[in-house]
Amino acid sequence: MKPVSVFKNNYHVGLRDIDLTKKLKISALFNYLQDISSLHVENLGIGIEAIEKRCGVIWILMRAKAEIERYPFWNEDITIETWHQKPKKLEFERDFIVRDATGDVIIRVVSMWIIIDTKTRQPKKSELINVQYPPFFEERAITNSRLGKIKPFSHTKIAYKKTIGYSDTDINGHINNAKYIDFATDCFPVEQHMQYYIKSMRINYIREAIPGDNIVICKDISDLNSNMVYIGGIKEDSGAPIFSTIVEIMPVKERAELLQIGSSVQKPNWGWA
């Protein structure tokens, strides 16, 4: 197949991809994004096996930001489009747009990737991948595409602890990027998933975690009045940060009018304090 600037693929939202609300889980979305990214780099001649064999490196997702207009439903057909920006010194930026069957954009995502040495696990310069790219599509999926550091709010507390196992790993032998999303969303009580949803998410992947590692998942709801929640993970033995994320919480459409009645409406009791 001729290398293309914008790669498209269709996805059918199946049972394994939805939650109890019959809508796509955000972790399943990230699995879709990982899949289409893999397909596009294969199209460009810099797929997973190709760069490992030729350059001794692997692709690593470092940061991402998703803005969600609505979640696809069970049995819905969607189309995802992805394209890459001109590589920087170390970073490869990749954008995504998710469309429904009518062509309307329902999700926008920007992301930043790097390549690391398979043995030393250290970042390598992007120029190591010497390939003739097709013309770059410079439009960004999200206007504010900057993916900076994420800092905890002021009152971080432990949500739960997790031991990394076999089912958490991916082809690189560490936690799959979508699993971190599950770790974060597990901080939300089930009842709140029925009433509220994640409108946007920023996540930074800071360092690897492998099977046998014990991690502590922390949360911070000190900015809940702005519907913003911080969630992060650290290694229990060293306290070293593994991932950090900020999510924007919004009510589902059926309850949205309750937040517009007036200042007398109380904020929901999240049961996390």
TORVEXFI-964155 format. One line per 10 residues: their letters; for each residue x, y, z of N, C-alpha, C. Coordinates in Angstrom, 1 decimal. Last residue first. Layout:
A	X,Y,Z,X,Y,Z,X,Y,Z ~ ...
This chain:
AWGWNPKQVS	-13.8,11.3,49.5,-13.0,12.1,50.5,-12.7,11.2,51.6 ~ -15.4,10.1,47.7,-14.0,9.8,47.6,-13.2,10.4,48.8 ~ -18.1,10.6,47.2,-17.8,9.5,48.1,-16.3,9.1,48.1 ~ -19.2,12.6,45.8,-18.5,11.6,45.0,-18.1,10.4,45.9 ~ -22.1,14.2,45.6,-21.3,13.6,46.6,-20.5,12.4,46.0 ~ -22.3,17.0,43.3,-22.6,15.6,43.7,-21.6,15.1,44.8 ~ -23.2,20.3,44.5,-22.3,19.4,43.8,-22.6,18.0,44.2 ~ -26.5,21.5,44.6,-25.3,21.1,45.2,-24.5,20.2,44.3 ~ -28.2,24.3,43.5,-27.9,22.9,43.2,-26.6,22.6,43.8 ~ -28.3,27.0,43.9,-28.8,26.2,45.0,-28.5,24.7,44.7
SGIQLLEARE	-27.5,28.3,41.6,-26.5,28.1,42.5,-26.9,27.2,43.7 ~ -29.5,26.6,39.1,-29.1,27.7,39.8,-28.0,27.3,40.8 ~ -30.0,24.8,37.0,-31.1,25.4,37.7,-30.7,26.6,38.5 ~ -28.0,23.4,35.8,-28.3,24.7,35.2,-29.4,25.4,35.9 ~ -27.7,20.9,36.6,-26.6,21.7,37.0,-26.8,23.2,36.4 ~ -29.9,19.6,35.5,-29.9,19.8,37.0,-28.8,20.8,37.4 ~ -29.5,19.2,32.9,-30.3,20.4,33.3,-30.3,20.6,34.7 ~ -28.1,16.8,32.7,-27.3,18.1,32.6,-28.1,19.3,33.0 ~ -29.1,14.3,32.8,-29.1,15.1,34.1,-28.4,16.4,34.0 ~ -28.9,13.3,30.3,-30.2,13.2,30.9,-30.3,14.0,32.2
KVPMIEVITS	-26.2,13.6,29.6,-27.2,14.6,29.1,-28.5,14.5,29.8 ~ -24.1,13.3,32.6,-24.7,12.7,31.4,-25.9,13.7,30.9 ~ -21.8,15.8,33.8,-23.0,14.9,33.9,-23.5,14.4,32.6 ~ -18.2,15.4,33.7,-19.5,16.1,33.3,-20.7,15.2,33.5 ~ -14.9,15.9,34.6,-16.1,15.2,34.8,-17.3,16.0,34.4 ~ -11.7,15.6,33.2,-12.8,16.6,33.4,-14.1,15.8,33.5 ~ -8.7,14.5,34.6,-10.0,14.2,33.9,-11.0,15.3,34.3 ~ -5.3,14.0,34.4,-6.4,14.9,34.8,-7.6,14.7,34.0 ~ -2.7,11.8,35.4,-3.8,12.2,34.5,-4.7,13.2,35.2 ~ 0.3,10.0,35.4,-0.5,11.1,36.0,-1.6,11.5,34.9
FIPAGSDEKI	2.5,7.3,36.2,1.6,8.0,35.3,0.8,9.0,36.1 ~ 4.6,6.9,38.0,4.5,6.0,36.8,3.6,6.7,35.8 ~ 7.0,8.2,40.3,5.8,8.3,39.6,5.8,7.5,38.3 ~ 8.4,6.4,43.1,8.7,7.0,41.7,7.3,7.1,41.0 ~ 8.4,5.1,45.4,7.6,6.4,45.3,7.8,7.1,44.0 ~ 9.5,2.7,45.8,10.4,3.8,45.6,9.7,5.2,45.6 ~ 7.5,0.8,46.3,8.8,0.7,46.9,9.6,1.9,46.9 ~ 5.2,1.6,44.7,5.1,1.5,46.2,6.5,1.5,46.9 ~ 5.2,4.0,42.2,5.7,2.7,42.6,5.8,2.7,44.2 ~ 2.1,5.7,41.5,3.5,5.7,41.9,3.9,4.2,42.3
GGIYVMNSNL	-0.3,7.4,39.5,0.2,6.1,40.1,1.7,6.2,40.4 ~ -3.2,9.6,39.8,-1.8,9.3,39.4,-1.4,8.0,40.0 ~ -5.6,12.0,39.0,-5.3,10.6,39.4,-3.9,10.3,38.9 ~ -7.7,14.8,39.7,-6.3,14.3,39.4,-6.2,12.9,39.8 ~ -10.5,16.4,38.2,-10.0,15.4,39.2,-8.6,14.9,38.7 ~ -12.9,19.0,37.9,-11.6,18.4,37.5,-11.0,17.5,38.6 ~ -15.1,20.5,38.4,-15.3,19.2,37.8,-14.0,18.6,37.3 ~ -14.6,22.6,40.1,-14.4,22.9,38.7,-14.6,21.6,37.8 ~ -14.9,21.3,42.5,-15.9,22.4,42.1,-15.8,22.8,40.7 ~ -12.7,19.7,42.6,-13.9,19.1,42.2,-15.0,20.1,41.8
DSIDKCIVIN	-10.1,20.0,43.4,-10.6,21.0,42.4,-11.9,20.5,41.8 ~ -9.5,18.0,45.1,-9.5,19.3,45.7,-10.0,20.3,44.7 ~ -9.2,15.3,44.7,-10.5,15.9,44.3,-10.6,17.3,44.8 ~ -7.0,13.0,43.7,-7.0,14.4,44.3,-8.3,15.0,43.8 ~ -5.5,9.8,44.2,-6.5,10.7,43.6,-6.5,12.0,44.4 ~ -3.3,7.1,43.3,-3.7,8.2,44.2,-4.7,9.1,43.4 ~ -2.3,3.8,43.5,-3.1,4.7,42.7,-3.6,5.8,43.7 ~ 0.8,2.3,43.7,-0.2,2.9,44.5,-1.0,3.9,43.6 ~ 2.0,-0.9,42.6,1.8,0.5,42.4,0.7,1.0,43.3 ~ 4.5,-3.3,42.5,3.3,-2.9,43.3,3.2,-1.4,43.1
DGPIAERIYN	5.5,-5.5,39.9,5.6,-4.2,40.5,4.3,-3.9,41.3 ~ 4.8,-7.8,38.6,5.5,-7.9,40.0,5.6,-6.6,40.7 ~ 5.4,-6.7,35.3,4.8,-7.6,36.2,5.6,-7.8,37.5 ~ 6.3,-3.1,35.3,6.3,-4.5,34.8,5.7,-5.4,35.8 ~ 6.2,0.2,34.2,5.9,-0.7,35.3,5.8,-2.1,34.7 ~ 8.1,3.1,33.1,7.6,1.7,32.9,7.2,1.1,34.2 ~ 7.1,6.5,33.5,8.0,5.4,33.5,7.4,4.1,33.4 ~ 4.9,8.2,32.6,6.2,8.7,33.0,7.3,7.7,33.0 ~ 2.5,9.3,30.6,3.1,8.1,31.0,4.6,8.4,31.3 ~ -0.2,11.4,31.1,1.2,11.3,30.9,1.7,10.0,31.4
IRMSKIYYQM	-3.3,12.5,29.9,-2.6,11.5,30.6,-1.1,11.5,30.2 ~ -6.4,14.2,30.1,-5.0,14.3,29.8,-4.2,13.2,30.6 ~ -9.7,14.1,29.0,-8.6,13.5,29.7,-7.3,13.8,29.2 ~ -13.1,15.1,29.1,-11.8,15.2,28.6,-10.8,14.5,29.5 ~ -15.4,14.0,30.2,-15.5,14.9,29.1,-14.2,15.0,28.4 ~ -16.5,11.1,31.6,-15.3,11.9,31.3,-15.4,12.7,30.0 ~ -19.7,11.3,33.2,-18.8,10.8,32.3,-17.6,11.7,32.1 ~ -22.2,10.3,35.6,-21.3,11.3,35.1,-20.3,10.6,34.1 ~ -23.9,8.2,36.3,-24.4,9.6,36.3,-23.5,10.6,35.6 ~ -22.5,5.9,36.2,-23.9,5.9,35.6,-24.4,7.3,35.5
HQEVPFCDTA	-20.2,6.5,37.5,-20.1,6.2,36.1,-21.5,6.2,35.4 ~ -21.2,6.6,40.0,-20.9,7.9,39.4,-20.6,7.7,37.9 ~ -21.5,3.9,40.7,-22.7,4.8,40.7,-22.4,6.1,39.9 ~ -18.8,3.1,40.9,-19.7,2.6,39.8,-20.9,3.5,39.6 ~ -16.4,5.6,41.7,-17.5,4.7,42.1,-18.4,4.3,40.9 ~ -13.3,5.9,40.2,-14.6,6.4,40.2,-15.6,5.3,40.7 ~ -11.0,4.5,39.9,-11.1,5.4,41.1,-12.5,6.0,41.2 ~ -11.0,3.2,37.5,-11.4,2.4,38.7,-11.5,3.3,40.0 ~ -9.8,5.1,35.8,-11.3,5.1,35.9,-11.8,4.2,37.1 ~ -7.1,4.4,36.2,-7.6,5.7,36.6,-9.1,5.7,36.8
FDIYKANNIH	-6.9,1.8,35.3,-6.5,2.1,36.7,-7.1,3.4,37.1 ~ -7.8,2.2,32.6,-8.6,1.4,33.5,-8.2,1.7,35.0 ~ -5.5,3.7,31.8,-6.8,4.3,31.8,-7.8,3.6,32.7 ~ -3.6,1.8,32.0,-3.5,2.9,32.9,-4.8,3.6,32.9 ~ -4.3,0.2,29.9,-4.5,-0.3,31.2,-4.4,0.8,32.2 ~ -3.5,1.5,27.6,-4.9,1.5,27.9,-5.2,1.0,29.3 ~ -0.7,0.9,27.6,-1.1,2.3,27.9,-2.6,2.3,28.2 ~ 0.3,-2.0,29.4,-0.2,-1.4,28.2,-0.8,-0.1,28.5 ~ 3.2,-2.4,31.3,1.8,-2.1,31.3,1.4,-1.5,30.0 ~ 5.6,-4.4,29.3,5.2,-3.5,30.4,3.7,-3.2,30.4
GNIDTDSYGI	6.2,-5.8,27.1,6.5,-6.4,28.4,6.2,-5.5,29.6 ~ 5.5,-5.0,24.6,6.8,-4.5,25.1,7.1,-5.0,26.5 ~ 3.0,-6.0,24.2,4.0,-6.6,23.4,5.4,-6.1,23.9 ~ 1.8,-5.7,27.6,1.6,-5.7,26.2,2.8,-6.3,25.5 ~ 0.1,-6.5,30.8,1.2,-6.2,29.9,0.9,-6.2,28.4 ~ -1.9,-7.3,32.5,-1.7,-5.9,32.3,-0.7,-5.5,31.3 ~ -1.8,-10.0,32.7,-2.9,-9.5,31.9,-2.7,-8.0,31.7 ~ 0.3,-10.4,34.6,0.5,-10.8,33.2,-0.5,-10.1,32.3 ~ 0.2,-7.6,36.9,0.2,-9.0,36.5,0.4,-9.2,35.0 ~ 1.0,-5.4,39.5,0.9,-5.6,38.1,1.1,-7.1,37.8
TKKYAIKTHS	-1.1,-4.7,42.2,0.1,-5.5,41.8,0.0,-5.8,40.3 ~ -2.3,-1.8,43.6,-2.4,-2.7,42.5,-1.1,-3.4,42.3 ~ -4.4,0.1,45.9,-3.1,-0.4,45.5,-3.3,-1.6,44.5 ~ -6.3,3.2,45.9,-6.1,1.7,46.1,-4.7,1.3,45.7 ~ -6.1,5.9,46.7,-7.4,5.3,46.3,-7.4,3.8,46.5 ~ -4.6,8.2,48.8,-4.5,6.9,48.2,-5.9,6.4,47.9 ~ -4.7,11.7,47.9,-4.9,10.6,48.8,-4.9,9.3,48.1 ~ -3.6,15.1,47.6,-3.6,13.7,47.0,-3.8,12.7,48.1 ~ -4.2,18.0,47.5,-4.6,17.1,48.5,-4.7,15.7,48.0 ~ -3.6,19.8,45.3,-3.1,20.1,46.6,-3.3,19.0,47.7
FPKIKGLRSN	-2.9,18.1,42.3,-3.5,19.2,43.0,-2.9,19.3,44.4 ~ 0.1,17.1,40.4,-1.0,16.9,41.3,-1.6,18.2,41.8 ~ 0.8,18.2,37.0,1.1,18.2,38.5,-0.1,17.9,39.3 ~ 2.0,17.2,34.0,0.8,17.2,34.8,1.2,17.2,36.3 ~ 3.7,19.0,31.3,3.7,18.1,32.5,2.3,18.3,33.2 ~ 1.9,19.3,28.1,2.9,19.6,29.1,2.9,18.6,30.3 ~ 1.1,19.4,25.1,1.0,18.3,26.1,2.1,18.5,27.1 ~ -0.9,21.5,23.0,0.3,21.4,23.9,0.1,20.3,25.0 ~ -3.0,22.0,21.4,-2.4,20.6,21.3,-1.2,20.5,22.2 ~ -5.7,23.5,21.1,-4.6,23.6,22.1,-4.0,22.3,22.3
TIAREEFFPP	-7.2,22.2,19.0,-6.5,23.5,18.8,-5.4,23.7,19.8 ~ -6.9,18.9,18.0,-7.3,19.8,19.1,-6.5,21.1,18.9 ~ -5.9,18.0,15.6,-7.2,17.6,16.0,-7.8,18.4,17.1 ~ -4.3,20.3,13.3,-4.3,19.6,14.6,-5.7,19.2,15.0 ~ -2.7,20.2,10.1,-3.9,20.5,10.9,-3.8,19.7,12.2 ~ -0.7,19.2,8.5,-0.3,20.0,9.6,-1.5,20.4,10.5 ~ 0.4,16.4,7.1,-0.9,17.1,7.3,-0.8,17.9,8.6 ~ 3.3,16.1,5.1,2.7,16.2,6.5,1.4,16.9,6.4 ~ 3.7,13.8,2.4,3.5,15.2,2.9,2.8,15.2,4.2 ~ 5.4,10.8,3.6,4.5,11.5,2.7,4.3,12.9,3.2
YQVNILESKK	8.9,10.3,4.4,7.5,10.5,4.8,6.7,11.1,3.7 ~ 11.3,8.1,4.2,10.7,9.2,3.3,9.2,9.3,3.7 ~ 13.3,7.6,7.1,12.2,7.2,6.1,11.7,8.4,5.3 ~ 15.0,6.7,9.6,15.3,7.4,8.4,14.3,6.9,7.3 ~ 15.1,7.0,12.8,14.2,6.4,11.9,14.3,7.2,10.6 ~ 16.9,8.7,13.9,17.3,7.4,13.8,16.4,6.6,12.8 ~ 15.6,11.1,14.4,16.3,11.0,13.1,16.9,9.6,12.9 ~ 14.8,11.1,17.0,13.8,10.7,16.0,14.5,10.5,14.6 ~ 17.0,9.6,19.4,16.6,10.7,18.5,15.7,10.2,17.4 ~ 15.7,7.6,22.1,16.6,7.8,21.0,16.1,9.0,20.1
PQRTKTDIII	15.6,6.9,25.6,15.1,7.5,24.4,16.2,7.7,23.3 ~ 16.4,3.6,26.9,16.6,5.1,26.9,16.1,5.6,25.6 ~ 16.5,0.9,27.2,15.2,1.6,27.5,15.4,3.1,27.6 ~ 18.6,-0.7,26.5,18.9,0.3,27.5,17.6,1.0,28.0 ~ 17.2,-2.4,24.6,18.1,-2.9,25.6,18.2,-1.9,26.8 ~ 15.7,-0.9,22.8,15.1,-2.1,23.4,15.9,-2.7,24.5 ~ 15.5,2.6,23.1,16.3,1.4,22.8,15.8,0.2,23.5 ~ 12.4,4.2,22.1,13.4,3.9,23.0,14.2,2.7,22.6 ~ 10.7,7.0,20.6,11.3,5.6,20.4,12.4,5.4,21.5 ~ 7.6,8.5,21.6,9.0,8.5,21.4,9.5,7.1,21.0
WMSVVRIIVD	4.6,10.6,21.0,5.3,9.3,21.1,6.8,9.5,21.1 ~ 1.7,12.2,21.9,3.1,12.4,21.7,3.8,11.0,22.0 ~ -1.5,13.2,20.6,-0.6,12.4,21.4,0.8,12.6,21.0 ~ -5.0,14.2,20.7,-3.6,14.5,20.3,-2.7,13.6,21.2 ~ -8.3,13.6,19.6,-7.2,13.2,20.4,-5.9,13.7,19.8 ~ -11.8,13.8,19.7,-10.6,14.4,19.2,-9.4,14.0,20.1 ~ -15.0,12.5,18.8,-13.8,12.5,19.7,-12.6,13.1,19.0 ~ -16.9,13.0,16.8,-17.4,12.8,18.2,-16.2,12.8,19.2 ~ -17.8,14.5,13.9,-16.7,14.3,14.8,-17.2,14.1,16.2 ~ -20.0,12.9,11.5,-19.8,13.9,12.6,-18.6,13.5,13.5
GTADRVIFDR	-20.5,10.9,9.8,-19.4,11.8,9.5,-19.1,12.8,10.5 ~ -22.4,9.2,10.4,-22.9,10.3,9.6,-21.7,11.2,9.2 ~ -21.2,7.4,12.0,-21.6,6.9,10.7,-22.0,8.0,9.8 ~ -18.6,9.4,13.6,-19.7,8.5,13.6,-20.1,8.1,12.2 ~ -15.1,9.7,14.0,-16.3,10.1,13.4,-17.4,9.0,13.5 ~ -12.3,10.8,15.6,-13.2,9.7,15.6,-14.5,10.3,15.0 ~ -8.9,11.7,14.9,-10.3,12.1,14.9,-11.2,10.9,14.8 ~ -5.7,12.3,16.2,-6.7,11.3,15.8,-8.1,12.1,15.8 ~ -2.1,12.8,15.7,-3.4,13.2,16.0,-4.5,12.2,15.6 ~ 1.2,12.7,17.1,0.2,12.0,16.2,-1.2,12.4,16.7
EFELKKPKQH	4.6,13.5,17.1,3.2,13.9,17.5,2.3,13.2,16.5 ~ 7.5,12.3,18.4,6.6,12.1,17.3,5.2,12.4,17.7 ~ 10.5,13.7,19.8,9.1,13.4,19.9,8.5,13.2,18.5 ~ 13.1,14.5,19.5,12.8,13.3,20.2,11.4,12.8,20.0 ~ 13.0,16.7,17.7,14.3,16.1,18.0,14.1,14.7,18.6 ~ 10.0,15.9,15.8,10.9,16.8,16.5,12.2,16.1,16.8 ~ 8.4,15.1,12.7,9.1,14.7,13.9,9.9,15.8,14.5 ~ 5.4,16.6,11.7,6.8,16.5,11.4,7.5,16.2,12.7 ~ 2.6,14.5,12.8,3.2,15.8,12.5,4.7,15.6,12.1 ~ 0.3,12.1,11.4,1.5,12.5,12.2,2.0,13.9,11.8
WTEITIDENW	-3.1,11.0,11.8,-2.0,11.5,11.0,-0.9,12.0,11.9 ~ -6.1,9.1,11.5,-4.9,9.5,12.2,-3.9,10.0,11.3 ~ -9.6,8.5,12.0,-8.5,9.0,11.2,-7.3,9.4,12.0 ~ -12.0,6.0,12.4,-10.9,6.8,13.1,-9.9,7.2,12.0 ~ -15.5,5.6,12.4,-14.3,5.7,11.6,-13.2,6.5,12.4 ~ -17.9,3.2,13.7,-17.2,4.5,13.8,-16.0,4.4,12.8 ~ -21.0,1.8,14.5,-19.8,1.8,13.6,-19.2,3.2,13.6 ~ -22.3,0.3,17.4,-22.2,1.5,16.5,-20.9,1.3,15.7 ~ -22.6,-1.6,19.3,-23.0,-1.9,17.9,-22.9,-0.8,16.9 ~ -22.8,0.7,21.9,-22.7,-0.7,21.5,-23.3,-0.9,20.1
FPYREIEAKA	-21.9,4.1,21.0,-22.7,3.1,21.7,-22.4,1.7,21.2 ~ -19.3,6.5,21.6,-20.1,5.6,20.7,-20.8,4.6,21.5 ~ -19.7,9.5,23.5,-19.1,8.2,23.4,-20.0,7.3,22.4 ~ -19.1,12.9,22.5,-20.0,11.8,23.0,-19.3,10.5,22.8 ~ -16.9,14.5,22.7,-18.2,15.1,22.5,-19.3,14.1,22.9 ~ -13.9,14.6,24.3,-15.0,13.7,23.9,-16.3,14.5,23.8 ~ -10.5,14.8,23.9,-11.7,15.6,24.1,-12.9,14.9,23.5 ~ -7.5,13.7,25.2,-8.7,13.4,24.5,-9.8,14.3,24.9 ~ -4.0,13.6,25.0,-5.1,14.4,25.4,-6.3,14.0,24.6 ~ -0.9,12.0,26.1,-2.1,12.1,25.2,-3.2,13.0,25.9
RMLIWIVGCR	2.4,10.8,26.0,1.4,11.7,26.5,0.2,11.7,25.5 ~ 3.9,8.5,25.2,4.3,9.3,26.3,3.2,10.2,26.9 ~ 4.2,5.4,23.8,3.3,6.5,23.9,3.6,7.2,25.2 ~ 6.9,4.1,22.0,6.3,4.3,23.3,5.4,5.5,23.3 ~ 8.3,1.7,19.8,7.4,2.9,19.9,6.9,2.9,21.4 ~ 11.7,0.7,20.0,10.3,0.4,20.0,9.6,1.7,20.2 ~ 14.8,-0.3,18.3,14.0,0.6,19.1,12.5,0.2,19.0 ~ 16.6,-1.2,16.4,16.7,-1.7,17.8,15.9,-0.8,18.7 ~ 16.5,-0.8,13.7,17.1,0.3,14.5,17.2,-0.1,16.0 ~ 15.5,-3.1,12.4,16.4,-2.2,11.7,17.1,-1.2,12.6
KEIAEIGIGL	13.8,-4.3,14.3,14.9,-5.1,13.5,15.9,-4.2,12.9 ~ 12.3,-2.3,15.2,13.0,-3.0,16.1,14.1,-3.8,15.4 ~ 11.1,-1.3,12.9,12.0,-0.4,13.6,12.8,-1.2,14.6 ~ 9.5,-3.6,12.1,10.5,-3.0,11.2,11.5,-2.2,11.9 ~ 7.7,-4.2,14.1,8.8,-5.1,13.9,9.9,-4.5,13.0 ~ 6.2,-1.8,14.0,6.8,-2.3,15.3,8.0,-3.2,15.0 ~ 6.9,0.2,11.0,6.1,-0.6,12.0,6.9,-1.1,13.1 ~ 7.5,1.9,9.0,8.2,2.0,10.3,7.4,1.4,11.4 ~ 6.1,2.2,6.7,7.4,1.4,6.6,8.2,1.5,7.9 ~ 3.7,3.3,6.7,4.8,4.2,6.4,6.1,3.5,6.4
NEVHLSSIDQ	2.1,1.2,7.4,1.9,1.8,6.1,3.1,2.7,5.7 ~ 2.9,0.9,10.0,3.2,-0.2,9.1,3.1,0.4,7.7 ~ 1.8,3.3,11.0,3.3,3.2,10.9,3.7,2.0,10.1 ~ -0.9,2.5,10.8,-0.4,3.6,10.0,1.2,3.6,9.9 ~ -1.2,0.4,12.6,-1.5,0.2,11.2,-0.9,1.3,10.3 ~ -0.6,1.6,15.0,0.2,0.5,14.5,0.0,0.3,13.0 ~ -2.7,3.4,15.1,-1.3,3.9,15.1,-0.4,2.9,14.5 ~ -4.8,1.6,15.4,-4.7,2.4,14.1,-3.3,3.0,14.0 ~ -4.2,0.6,18.0,-4.3,-0.3,16.8,-4.1,0.5,15.5 ~ -4.3,2.8,19.6,-3.1,2.1,19.5,-3.1,1.2,18.3
LYNFLASIKL	-7.0,3.5,19.3,-6.0,4.4,18.9,-4.6,3.7,18.7 ~ -8.2,1.2,20.5,-8.5,1.5,19.0,-7.3,2.5,18.5 ~ -7.3,1.6,23.1,-6.9,0.4,22.3,-7.1,0.6,20.8 ~ -8.6,3.9,23.7,-7.2,4.0,23.6,-6.6,2.7,22.9 ~ -11.3,2.9,23.8,-10.9,4.0,22.8,-9.4,4.0,22.6 ~ -11.0,1.3,26.0,-11.2,0.7,24.7,-10.9,1.7,23.6 ~ -10.9,3.3,27.9,-9.7,2.4,27.7,-9.8,1.7,26.4 ~ -13.4,4.4,27.8,-12.3,5.2,27.3,-11.0,4.4,27.1 ~ -15.9,2.2,26.5,-15.0,2.6,27.6,-13.9,3.4,27.0 ~ -18.9,3.0,24.8,-17.5,2.7,24.7,-16.7,3.1,25.9
KKTLDIDRLG	-21.9,2.0,26.5,-21.1,3.0,25.7,-19.6,2.6,25.8 ~ -23.5,0.7,28.3,-23.5,0.3,26.8,-22.8,1.3,25.9 ~ -23.0,1.0,30.9,-23.9,2.0,30.3,-24.1,1.7,28.8 ~ -21.1,-0.8,31.6,-22.5,-1.1,31.9,-23.5,-0.1,31.4 ~ -19.0,-0.5,28.6,-19.2,-0.7,30.0,-20.7,-0.9,30.3 ~ -17.4,-2.1,25.7,-18.4,-1.2,26.3,-18.4,-1.5,27.9 ~ -15.9,-4.0,24.3,-15.4,-2.6,24.3,-16.3,-1.6,25.2 ~ -17.1,-6.4,24.1,-15.9,-6.3,24.9,-15.4,-4.9,25.1 ~ -19.2,-5.9,22.3,-19.4,-6.2,23.7,-18.2,-6.0,24.6 ~ -18.0,-3.4,19.9,-18.5,-4.7,20.3,-18.7,-4.8,21.8
VHYNNKFVSV	-18.1,-1.2,17.5,-18.1,-1.2,18.9,-18.8,-2.5,19.4 ~ -16.0,-1.4,14.8,-17.4,-1.7,15.2,-17.3,-1.9,16.7 ~ -14.2,0.8,12.8,-14.3,0.0,14.0,-15.7,-0.2,14.3 ~ -12.0,1.6,10.0,-13.4,1.5,10.6,-13.3,0.5,11.7 ~ -9.5,4.0,9.3,-9.9,2.6,9.6,-11.2,2.6,10.3 ~ -7.0,5.9,7.6,-8.4,5.7,8.1,-8.7,4.3,8.3 ~ -4.4,8.3,7.6,-4.8,6.8,7.6,-6.1,6.7,8.2 ~ -2.8,10.7,5.8,-3.9,10.5,6.8,-4.4,9.0,6.6 ~ -0.7,10.2,4.1,-0.6,11.2,5.1,-1.6,11.0,6.2 ~ 0.5,6.9,3.1,-0.5,8.0,3.1,-0.3,8.9,4.3
PKM	2.3,4.7,1.0,2.2,5.5,2.2,1.3,6.7,2.1 ~ 0.5,2.2,-0.8,1.3,3.5,-0.9,1.2,4.2,0.5 ~ 0.8,-1.2,0.0,0.0,0.0,0.0,0.9,1.2,0.0
